[in-house]
Amino acid sequence: MNWKRVSAIGLGLCASVVLVGAGFAADNERSDTMKNIGKTLKPLVAMSKSDKFDQAEAQKDGTAIAGYFDHFKDLFPAGSENQDDKALPTIWSDPTGFEQHRMDAKNAALAIAASTDMASFQTALKTLGGACGACHEKYRAKLN
């Protein structure tokens, strides 16, 4: 199995989220946060494909992504269930599961930040891709 491809697909799922709501302020923050994660992932994916590990880049971007996931926890308050056609109701009916997926992604981002070589970096990047994909599978509506 080509793990670089699997990671890129999972990360692509994470980076491609566009949440559009009707009049709910958090929807723009949701979308902006996911777009920021996607932008921050780009140099990490490029690094993975290049086989040239840059510890400073991994630390900077991994830390930034973890920070975005910290902010993400506040973007789905009670009462916002019907404001976003891309967020599935399971976000609100299974908040514990949703929180676990968010933490899995945050912890993977922190592992990227802590990477000391290409092997640990690629493992953490693959884990992040899997965490993003698993969350989207359960908590995000399919895009048309």
PyMOL commands that set and color helices and strands:
alter all, ss='L'
color gray80, all
select helices_A, chain A and resi 3-15+25-50+55-72+90-93+95-113+118-139
alter helices_A, ss='H'
color red, helices_A
deselect
rebuild
show_as cartoon
